[in-house]
Amino acid sequence: MLAATLLAVAGGVMAAAMEEQEALERFDIIDVVSDQTTLCRKEKDQSLCSNYFGEDGVIKRIMHDDGARKDGVWFIDDQDRLCILWKGKIKPLCFHVYEQEDGSFNLIKKGKHITTILDTEQGNTKGL
């Protein structure tokens, strides 16, 4: 019983800390992704991908498990969200970006953690 109470309190403290953390602003997001290859993890299924965010606003992605590729455009909207519009889609996916203590970045959409940028490398290091 004590362990369950402690876990509940710790979880509440963690949730409160995330709510207080401020999302990155426009120029900070640009610094994180522009001309960078990112290693990302989709939280729903833990699949890994690499994205190249070109300085010209082009994004290219490859999924590690099956080699599936996507192209699109990226931009920062007026709410300081990182947005991606994949080719063939009409509505962009937009995320608030939160830097973590371990150097990763959580991408949050409508309060839900969707993707994590685990690492970044300068340039198009995967030839995407």
MARBA-3410 file (N, C-alpha, C, O; in Angstrom, 1 decimal):
128
0.8,-1.2,0.0,0.0,0.0,0.0,0.9,1.3,0.0,0.6,2.2,-0.7 ~ 1.9,1.2,0.8,2.8,2.4,0.9,3.5,2.6,-0.5,3.6,3.7,-0.9 ~ 3.9,1.5,-1.1,4.6,1.6,-2.4,3.7,2.2,-3.4,4.1,3.1,-4.2 ~ 2.4,1.8,-3.4,1.4,2.3,-4.4,1.2,3.8,-4.2,1.1,4.6,-5.1 ~ 1.2,4.2,-2.9,1.0,5.6,-2.6,2.2,6.5,-3.0,2.0,7.5,-3.6
3.4,5.9,-2.8,4.6,6.6,-3.2,4.7,6.8,-4.7,5.1,7.8,-5.2 ~ 4.3,5.7,-5.4,4.3,5.8,-6.9,3.3,6.8,-7.4,3.6,7.5,-8.3 ~ 2.1,6.8,-6.8,1.1,7.8,-7.2,1.6,9.2,-7.0,1.4,10.1,-7.8 ~ 2.2,9.5,-5.8,2.7,10.8,-5.5,3.9,11.2,-6.5,3.9,12.3,-7.0 ~ 4.8,10.2,-6.7,5.9,10.5,-7.7,5.3,10.8,-9.1,5.8,11.7,-9.8
4.3,10.0,-9.5,3.7,10.3,-10.8,3.1,11.6,-10.9,3.2,12.3,-11.9 ~ 2.4,12.0,-9.8,1.8,13.4,-9.8,2.8,14.5,-9.8,2.6,15.5,-10.5 ~ 3.9,14.3,-9.1,5.0,15.3,-9.2,5.6,15.4,-10.6,5.9,16.5,-11.1 ~ 5.8,14.2,-11.2,6.4,14.2,-12.6,5.4,14.9,-13.6,5.8,15.7,-14.4 ~ 4.1,14.6,-13.5,3.1,15.3,-14.3,3.1,16.8,-14.1,3.0,17.5,-15.1
3.2,17.2,-12.9,3.2,18.6,-12.5,4.5,19.3,-13.1,4.4,20.4,-13.6 ~ 5.6,18.6,-13.0,6.9,19.1,-13.6,6.8,19.3,-15.1,7.2,20.3,-15.6 ~ 6.2,18.4,-15.8,6.0,18.5,-17.3,5.1,19.6,-17.6,5.4,20.3,-18.6 ~ 4.1,19.9,-16.8,3.1,20.9,-17.1,3.8,22.3,-16.9,3.5,23.3,-17.6 ~ 4.8,22.4,-16.0,5.5,23.6,-15.7,6.6,23.9,-16.8,7.0,25.0,-16.9
7.1,22.9,-17.4,8.2,23.0,-18.4,7.7,23.8,-19.6,6.6,23.6,-20.0 ~ 8.5,24.7,-20.1,8.1,25.5,-21.2,8.6,24.9,-22.5,9.7,24.4,-22.6 ~ 7.7,24.9,-23.5,8.1,24.4,-24.8,9.2,25.3,-25.5,9.2,26.5,-25.1 ~ 10.0,24.8,-26.3,10.9,25.6,-27.1,10.2,26.6,-27.9,9.1,26.4,-28.4 ~ 10.9,27.7,-28.2,10.4,28.7,-29.0,10.9,28.6,-30.4,11.8,27.8,-30.7
10.4,29.3,-31.4,10.7,29.2,-32.8,12.2,29.0,-33.1,12.5,28.1,-33.7 ~ 13.0,30.0,-32.7,14.4,29.9,-33.1,15.2,28.8,-32.4,16.1,28.3,-33.0 ~ 14.7,28.4,-31.2,15.3,27.2,-30.6,15.0,25.9,-31.3,15.8,25.0,-31.5 ~ 13.7,25.8,-31.8,13.4,24.6,-32.6,14.2,24.6,-33.9,14.6,23.5,-34.3 ~ 14.3,25.7,-34.6,15.1,25.8,-35.8,16.5,25.3,-35.5,17.1,24.6,-36.3
17.1,25.8,-34.4,18.5,25.4,-34.1,18.6,23.9,-33.9,19.6,23.2,-34.2 ~ 17.5,23.2,-33.3,17.5,21.8,-33.1,17.4,21.0,-34.4,18.1,20.0,-34.5 ~ 16.6,21.4,-35.3,16.3,20.6,-36.5,16.9,21.0,-37.8,17.2,20.2,-38.7 ~ 17.1,22.3,-38.0,17.5,22.8,-39.4,18.9,22.2,-39.8,19.8,22.3,-39.0 ~ 18.9,21.6,-41.0,20.1,20.9,-41.5,20.6,19.9,-40.5,21.9,19.7,-40.3
19.7,19.1,-40.0,20.0,18.1,-39.0,19.4,16.8,-39.5,18.3,16.8,-40.0 ~ 20.1,15.7,-39.2,19.5,14.3,-39.3,19.1,13.9,-37.9,20.0,13.9,-37.0 ~ 17.9,13.6,-37.7,17.4,13.2,-36.3,17.1,11.7,-36.3,16.6,11.1,-37.2 ~ 17.5,11.1,-35.1,17.0,9.7,-34.8,15.8,9.9,-34.0,15.8,10.6,-32.9 ~ 14.7,9.3,-34.4,13.4,9.5,-33.7,12.8,8.2,-33.4,13.0,7.2,-34.0
12.0,8.2,-32.3,11.2,7.1,-31.9,9.7,7.5,-31.8,9.4,8.4,-31.2 ~ 8.9,6.7,-32.5,7.5,6.9,-32.5,7.0,6.2,-31.2,7.2,5.0,-31.0 ~ 6.3,6.9,-30.3,6.0,6.4,-29.0,4.9,5.3,-29.0,4.9,4.4,-28.2 ~ 4.0,5.4,-30.0,2.9,4.4,-30.0,3.4,3.0,-30.2,2.8,2.0,-29.6 ~ 4.4,2.8,-31.0,4.9,1.4,-31.2,6.4,1.2,-31.0,7.0,0.2,-31.3
7.1,2.3,-30.6,8.5,2.3,-30.3,9.4,2.1,-31.5,10.6,1.8,-31.4 ~ 8.8,2.3,-32.7,9.6,2.2,-34.0,10.5,3.3,-34.1,10.3,4.4,-33.7 ~ 11.7,3.1,-34.8,12.7,4.1,-35.0,12.7,4.6,-36.4,12.4,3.8,-37.4 ~ 13.0,5.9,-36.6,13.1,6.5,-37.9,14.2,7.5,-37.9,14.7,7.9,-36.8 ~ 14.7,7.9,-39.1,15.6,9.0,-39.2,14.9,10.0,-40.1,14.3,9.7,-41.1
15.0,11.3,-39.7,14.5,12.4,-40.5,15.6,13.3,-40.8,16.5,13.6,-40.0 ~ 15.6,13.9,-42.1,16.5,15.0,-42.4,15.7,16.2,-42.6,14.8,16.2,-43.5 ~ 15.9,17.2,-41.8,15.2,18.5,-41.9,16.1,19.5,-42.7,17.1,20.1,-42.1 ~ 15.9,19.7,-44.0,16.7,20.6,-44.8,16.5,22.0,-44.4,15.4,22.4,-43.9 ~ 17.5,22.8,-44.6,17.4,24.3,-44.4,16.3,24.9,-45.2,15.8,26.0,-44.9
16.0,24.3,-46.4,15.0,24.8,-47.3,13.6,24.4,-46.9,12.7,24.7,-47.7 ~ 13.4,23.7,-45.8,12.1,23.4,-45.4,11.6,22.0,-45.8,10.5,21.6,-45.6 ~ 12.5,21.3,-46.5,12.1,19.9,-47.0,12.5,18.9,-45.9,13.5,19.0,-45.2 ~ 11.6,17.9,-45.6,11.9,16.8,-44.7,11.9,15.5,-45.4,11.0,15.3,-46.3 ~ 12.8,14.6,-45.1,12.8,13.3,-45.7,12.9,12.3,-44.5,13.7,12.5,-43.6
12.1,11.3,-44.5,12.1,10.3,-43.5,12.3,8.9,-44.0,11.8,8.5,-45.1 ~ 13.0,8.0,-43.2,13.1,6.6,-43.5,12.8,5.9,-42.2,13.4,6.2,-41.1 ~ 11.9,4.8,-42.2,11.7,4.0,-41.1,12.8,2.9,-41.0,13.1,2.3,-42.1 ~ 13.3,2.7,-39.9,14.4,1.7,-39.8,14.0,0.3,-40.0,14.7,-0.5,-40.5 ~ 12.8,-0.1,-39.5,12.4,-1.5,-39.6,12.1,-2.0,-41.0,12.4,-3.1,-41.4
11.4,-1.2,-41.9,11.0,-1.6,-43.2,11.6,-0.8,-44.3,11.3,-1.1,-45.5 ~ 12.3,0.3,-44.0,12.9,1.1,-45.1,11.8,2.1,-45.8,12.2,2.7,-46.8 ~ 10.6,2.1,-45.2,9.6,3.0,-45.8,10.0,4.4,-45.8,10.6,4.9,-44.7 ~ 9.8,5.2,-46.9,10.3,6.5,-46.9,9.1,7.5,-47.1,8.0,7.1,-47.7 ~ 9.2,8.7,-46.6,8.3,9.8,-46.8,9.0,11.1,-47.0,10.1,11.3,-46.5
8.4,11.9,-47.8,8.9,13.3,-48.0,7.8,14.3,-47.7,6.7,14.0,-47.8 ~ 8.3,15.5,-47.4,7.3,16.5,-47.1,8.0,17.9,-46.8,9.2,18.1,-47.2 ~ 7.3,18.7,-46.2,7.9,20.0,-45.8,7.7,20.2,-44.3,6.8,19.7,-43.7 ~ 8.6,21.0,-43.7,8.5,21.3,-42.3,8.6,22.8,-42.1,9.2,23.6,-42.9 ~ 7.9,23.3,-41.1,7.9,24.7,-40.8,7.6,24.9,-39.3,7.1,24.0,-38.6
7.7,26.1,-38.8,7.3,26.5,-37.4,6.1,27.4,-37.6,6.2,28.4,-38.3 ~ 5.0,27.0,-36.9,3.8,27.8,-37.1,3.8,29.0,-36.1,4.7,29.2,-35.3 ~ 2.7,29.8,-36.1,2.6,31.0,-35.2,2.4,30.7,-33.8,2.4,31.6,-32.9 ~ 2.3,29.4,-33.4,2.2,29.0,-32.0,3.5,28.3,-31.6,3.5,27.6,-30.5 ~ 4.6,28.6,-32.3,5.9,28.0,-32.0,5.9,26.5,-31.9,6.4,25.9,-31.0
5.2,25.9,-32.9,5.1,24.4,-33.0,5.9,24.0,-34.2,5.9,24.6,-35.3 ~ 6.6,22.8,-34.1,7.2,22.2,-35.3,6.1,21.5,-36.0,5.5,20.6,-35.5 ~ 6.0,21.9,-37.3,4.9,21.3,-38.1,5.5,20.5,-39.3,6.5,21.0,-39.9 ~ 4.9,19.4,-39.7,5.3,18.6,-40.8,4.1,18.3,-41.6,3.1,17.8,-41.1 ~ 4.2,18.6,-42.9,3.2,18.3,-43.9,3.8,17.3,-44.9,4.6,17.6,-45.7
3.3,16.0,-44.7,3.8,15.0,-45.6,3.1,15.0,-46.9,2.0,15.4,-47.0 ~ 3.8,14.7,-48.0,3.3,14.7,-49.4,2.0,13.8,-49.3,2.0,12.7,-48.8 ~ 1.0,14.3,-50.0,-0.3,13.5,-50.1,-1.2,13.8,-49.0,-2.4,13.4,-49.0 ~ -0.8,14.6,-48.0,-1.7,14.9,-46.8,-2.1,16.4,-47.0,-1.4,17.2,-47.7 ~ -3.2,16.7,-46.4,-3.7,18.1,-46.5,-3.6,18.9,-45.2,-3.7,20.1,-45.2
-3.3,18.2,-44.1,-3.2,18.8,-42.8,-1.9,18.5,-42.2,-1.5,17.3,-42.1 ~ -1.2,19.5,-41.7,0.1,19.2,-41.1,0.0,18.7,-39.7,-1.0,18.9,-39.0 ~ 1.0,17.9,-39.3,1.1,17.5,-37.9,2.0,18.5,-37.2,3.1,18.8,-37.6 ~ 1.5,19.0,-36.1,2.2,20.1,-35.4,2.4,19.7,-33.9,1.6,19.2,-33.2 ~ 3.7,20.0,-33.5,4.1,19.5,-32.1,4.8,20.7,-31.4,5.5,21.4,-31.9
4.5,20.7,-30.1,5.3,21.5,-29.2,6.5,20.7,-28.9,6.4,19.4,-28.7 ~ 7.7,21.3,-28.7,8.9,20.6,-28.5,9.5,20.9,-27.2,9.6,22.1,-26.8 ~ 9.8,19.9,-26.4,10.3,20.0,-25.0,11.6,19.3,-24.9,11.7,18.1,-25.2 ~ 12.7,20.1,-24.5,14.0,19.5,-24.3,14.0,18.7,-23.0,13.4,19.2,-22.0 ~ 14.6,17.6,-22.9,14.7,16.7,-21.8,16.1,16.8,-21.2,17.1,17.2,-21.8
16.2,16.4,-19.9,17.5,16.5,-19.2,18.6,15.6,-19.9,19.8,15.9,-19.8 ~ 18.2,14.5,-20.6,19.1,13.6,-21.2,19.5,14.1,-22.6,20.3,13.4,-23.3 ~ 19.0,15.3,-23.0,19.4,15.8,-24.3,18.4,15.5,-25.5,18.6,15.9,-26.6 ~ 17.4,14.6,-25.2,16.4,14.3,-26.2,15.3,15.4,-26.2,15.3,16.3,-25.3 ~ 14.4,15.2,-27.1,13.3,16.2,-27.3,12.0,15.5,-27.4,11.9,14.6,-28.3
11.0,15.8,-26.6,9.7,15.2,-26.7,8.9,16.1,-27.6,8.8,17.3,-27.4 ~ 8.2,15.5,-28.6,7.3,16.1,-29.4,5.8,15.8,-29.0,5.4,14.7,-29.0 ~ 5.1,16.9,-28.6,3.8,16.7,-28.0,2.8,17.3,-28.8,2.9,18.5,-29.3 ~ 1.7,16.5,-29.1,0.6,17.0,-29.9,-0.7,16.9,-29.1,-1.1,15.8,-28.6 ~ -1.3,18.0,-28.8,-2.6,18.1,-28.1,-2.4,17.4,-26.7,-3.3,16.6,-26.3
-1.3,17.6,-26.0,-1.0,17.1,-24.7,-0.5,15.7,-24.7,-0.2,15.1,-23.6 ~ -0.4,15.0,-25.9,0.1,13.6,-25.9,1.5,13.5,-26.5,1.8,14.1,-27.5 ~ 2.3,12.8,-25.8,3.7,12.5,-26.3,3.7,11.6,-27.5,3.3,10.4,-27.3 ~ 4.0,12.1,-28.7,3.9,11.3,-29.9,5.2,10.8,-30.4,5.3,9.6,-30.7 ~ 6.2,11.6,-30.3,7.5,11.2,-30.9,8.6,11.8,-30.0,8.5,12.8,-29.3
9.8,11.1,-30.0,11.0,11.6,-29.3,12.1,11.7,-30.3,12.4,10.7,-31.0 ~ 12.8,12.8,-30.3,14.0,13.0,-31.0,15.1,12.5,-30.1,15.4,13.2,-29.1 ~ 15.7,11.4,-30.4,16.7,10.8,-29.5,18.1,11.4,-29.7,18.9,11.5,-28.7 ~ 18.4,11.8,-30.9,19.7,12.3,-31.2,19.7,13.1,-32.5,18.8,13.0,-33.3 ~ 20.7,14.0,-32.7,20.7,14.8,-33.9,22.2,14.8,-34.4,23.1,14.7,-33.6
22.3,14.8,-35.7,23.6,14.9,-36.4,23.6,16.0,-37.4,22.6,16.1,-38.2 ~ 24.6,16.9,-37.5,24.7,17.9,-38.4,24.7,17.4,-39.9,25.5,16.5,-40.2 ~ 23.9,17.9,-40.7,23.8,17.5,-42.1,23.0,16.3,-42.4,22.4,15.8,-41.5 ~ 23.0,15.9,-43.7,22.2,14.8,-44.1,23.0,13.5,-44.0,23.5,13.0,-45.1 ~ 23.3,13.1,-42.8,24.3,12.0,-42.6,23.8,10.6,-43.1,24.6,9.7,-43.2
22.5,10.5,-43.3,22.0,9.2,-43.8,21.7,9.2,-45.3,21.1,8.2,-45.8 ~ 22.0,10.3,-46.0,21.8,10.3,-47.4,20.3,10.3,-47.8,19.9,9.7,-48.8 ~ 19.5,10.9,-47.0,18.0,10.9,-47.3,17.6,11.9,-48.3,16.4,12.0,-48.7
END
